[in-house]
């Protein structure tokens, strides 16, 4: 009976070591995946910000060109009247 008890305790100890090892590996792998996710998130955020800046710049240029065209049309109408 003593050998059976010893074998059971040994099996429990080995299982405990195995579980601890697997948990540590999973924590490491999870950390790696979280770091990769954070890196991708930061890159996407950077790209979105750059795209927003580009869209704003083009919209502002378009607005300025529209104002210039309105002034040119207004000037042309006045010169045609005179």
Rosetta constraint file for C-alpha pairs under 8 A:
AtomPair CA 1 CA 5 HARMONIC 6.29 0.50
AtomPair CA 2 CA 6 HARMONIC 6.10 0.50
AtomPair CA 3 CA 7 HARMONIC 6.02 0.50
AtomPair CA 4 CA 8 HARMONIC 6.15 0.50
AtomPair CA 5 CA 9 HARMONIC 6.17 0.50
AtomPair CA 6 CA 10 HARMONIC 6.05 0.50
AtomPair CA 7 CA 11 HARMONIC 6.10 0.50
AtomPair CA 8 CA 12 HARMONIC 6.14 0.50
AtomPair CA 9 CA 13 HARMONIC 6.09 0.50
AtomPair CA 10 CA 14 HARMONIC 6.16 0.50
AtomPair CA 11 CA 15 HARMONIC 6.05 0.50
AtomPair CA 12 CA 16 HARMONIC 6.05 0.50
AtomPair CA 13 CA 17 HARMONIC 6.24 0.50
AtomPair CA 14 CA 18 HARMONIC 6.06 0.50
AtomPair CA 15 CA 19 HARMONIC 6.08 0.50
AtomPair CA 16 CA 20 HARMONIC 6.16 0.50
AtomPair CA 17 CA 21 HARMONIC 6.15 0.50
AtomPair CA 18 CA 22 HARMONIC 6.18 0.50
AtomPair CA 19 CA 23 HARMONIC 6.02 0.50
AtomPair CA 20 CA 24 HARMONIC 6.15 0.50
AtomPair CA 21 CA 25 HARMONIC 6.22 0.50
AtomPair CA 22 CA 26 HARMONIC 6.09 0.50
AtomPair CA 23 CA 27 HARMONIC 6.09 0.50
AtomPair CA 24 CA 28 HARMONIC 6.23 0.50
AtomPair CA 25 CA 29 HARMONIC 6.14 0.50
AtomPair CA 26 CA 30 HARMONIC 5.91 0.50
AtomPair CA 27 CA 31 HARMONIC 6.09 0.50
AtomPair CA 28 CA 32 HARMONIC 6.30 0.50
AtomPair CA 29 CA 33 HARMONIC 6.25 0.50
AtomPair CA 30 CA 34 HARMONIC 6.07 0.50
AtomPair CA 31 CA 35 HARMONIC 6.14 0.50
AtomPair CA 32 CA 36 HARMONIC 6.25 0.50
AtomPair CA 33 CA 37 HARMONIC 6.06 0.50
AtomPair CA 34 CA 38 HARMONIC 6.11 0.50
AtomPair CA 35 CA 39 HARMONIC 6.18 0.50
AtomPair CA 36 CA 40 HARMONIC 6.19 0.50
AtomPair CA 37 CA 41 HARMONIC 5.99 0.50
AtomPair CA 38 CA 42 HARMONIC 6.06 0.50
AtomPair CA 39 CA 43 HARMONIC 6.21 0.50
AtomPair CA 40 CA 44 HARMONIC 6.13 0.50
AtomPair CA 41 CA 45 HARMONIC 6.05 0.50
AtomPair CA 42 CA 46 HARMONIC 6.10 0.50
AtomPair CA 43 CA 47 HARMONIC 6.16 0.50
AtomPair CA 44 CA 48 HARMONIC 6.04 0.50
AtomPair CA 45 CA 49 HARMONIC 6.16 0.50
AtomPair CA 46 CA 50 HARMONIC 6.20 0.50
AtomPair CA 47 CA 51 HARMONIC 6.11 0.50
AtomPair CA 48 CA 52 HARMONIC 6.12 0.50
AtomPair CA 49 CA 53 HARMONIC 6.20 0.50
AtomPair CA 50 CA 54 HARMONIC 6.21 0.50
AtomPair CA 51 CA 55 HARMONIC 6.14 0.50
AtomPair CA 52 CA 56 HARMONIC 6.08 0.50
AtomPair CA 53 CA 57 HARMONIC 6.06 0.50
AtomPair CA 54 CA 58 HARMONIC 6.20 0.50
AtomPair CA 55 CA 59 HARMONIC 6.05 0.50
AtomPair CA 56 CA 60 HARMONIC 6.08 0.50
AtomPair CA 57 CA 61 HARMONIC 6.23 0.50
AtomPair CA 58 CA 62 HARMONIC 6.11 0.50
AtomPair CA 59 CA 63 HARMONIC 6.11 0.50
AtomPair CA 60 CA 64 HARMONIC 6.17 0.50
AtomPair CA 61 CA 65 HARMONIC 6.17 0.50
AtomPair CA 62 CA 66 HARMONIC 6.16 0.50
AtomPair CA 63 CA 67 HARMONIC 6.30 0.50
AtomPair CA 64 CA 68 HARMONIC 6.25 0.50
AtomPair CA 65 CA 69 HARMONIC 6.14 0.50
AtomPair CA 66 CA 70 HARMONIC 6.18 0.50
AtomPair CA 67 CA 71 HARMONIC 6.28 0.50
AtomPair CA 68 CA 72 HARMONIC 6.16 0.50
AtomPair CA 69 CA 73 HARMONIC 6.06 0.50
AtomPair CA 70 CA 74 HARMONIC 6.04 0.50
AtomPair CA 71 CA 75 HARMONIC 5.99 0.50
AtomPair CA 72 CA 76 HARMONIC 5.98 0.50
AtomPair CA 73 CA 77 HARMONIC 6.09 0.50
AtomPair CA 74 CA 78 HARMONIC 6.29 0.50
AtomPair CA 75 CA 79 HARMONIC 6.13 0.50
AtomPair CA 76 CA 80 HARMONIC 6.07 0.50
AtomPair CA 77 CA 81 HARMONIC 6.28 0.50
AtomPair CA 78 CA 82 HARMONIC 6.37 0.50
